[in-house]
């Protein structure tokens, strides 16, 4: 049975989304006959004070041997760098002192620059095939975030180290065509696209959730496409729906939701501008999120934005109800981050049968998929008016909504579902194994 060693910073039961993806992948490989061992860190992603046991344990057939690291905050620059150096050193030390002989070493992108340890791992285990699942690109993310300039010596040194890491790989899995294009600047051999899947995968498009929608948007759904979920949301902050000055009525003909993380890679200014263009038409926008950009969003919000509301972040056990509430899900990516990261909420929206309003570069993978599969709208400065008119037509037709919901769900099931991606993973690994 092929032995696979997975090196990624986080693992179940951590609630960070990538930990779930890696747990799903590892468990699927076990079910397909592989022996899987993973060496994550012992600290939780969002709270370094939360720790897990470093004693070896088996979780759903996967051997988990956590690496101890200091309780440094992952969301600070110093903490992220020290955590990365610490964990990479622990991985190399453990492999050097162990007799464990994996056939494949799968390396993720957290901690940052994790792939830079690949050449050493290749020396320690020359028979092992190195595989990299590229969730995001470093040091490109530091440049996109404005932390360092493209021409700085630090970035040049990081590029050189990462180039050696990519050269050690037998397979690099990217998250989309725009990331694949970015990776061409490195000595990457074989590339393939293997996207992250949604955490919730209902068998059918979810009906509009009546109670959750009322809590988030201040009104119940209108039209034949609606149906009650029977589950309420947490309290929502913002202007109450039905303010006469905004022209809104007793129902929300169009509800748009940003759900999940609003971090440094995400944008909102064009969406706010669109919200004001559609205010008199009764469209309501809600941000139910957490992340580093929420403070900037609240500062950009003003009392005139009576149709823009704020909600709380939904835990995973309430996610399906949350995702069923709107007609449209908002996804965004700042232009400089194109090809560097991939917002996973795009896949979550399609999985429950909802189209996507994407604010970002029209050359981004999400924009390409939206146009190719006709599952939403791409919002740019030049398309504001067109998107507004298209959304208004969409909001007034229950038939068009129903057809769009079905198409989004079908596209997800055919191209992006967990079953499809995990089968692709098995095929790719078989191709590189002796």
Secondary structure, DSSP 8 states (H G I E B T S, - for coil): --EEEEE-S--TT--SHHHHHHHHHHHHHHHTT-EEEE--BSB-SS-TT-B---S-EEETTEEE--B------TTSHHHHHHHHHHHHHHHHHHHHH-----SEEEE-S-STTGGGGHHHHHHHTTTSEEEEE-SS-TTHHHHHTTSS-TT-HHHHHHHHHHHHHHHTEEEEEESSHHHHHHHTTS---SEEE-----S---SS---EEHHHHHHHHSS-B-STTEE---------EE--TT-GGGT--SSBSEEEEEEEE--TT---HHHHHHHHHTGGGTEEEEEEEESTTHHHHHHH--TT-TTEEEE----GGGHHHHHTS-SEEEEE--GGGBTTB--THHHHHHHTT-EEEEES-TTSHHHHHHHHHT-EEEE-GGGHHHHHHHHHHHHT-HHHHHHHHHHHHHHIIIII-HHHHHHHHHHHHHHH--
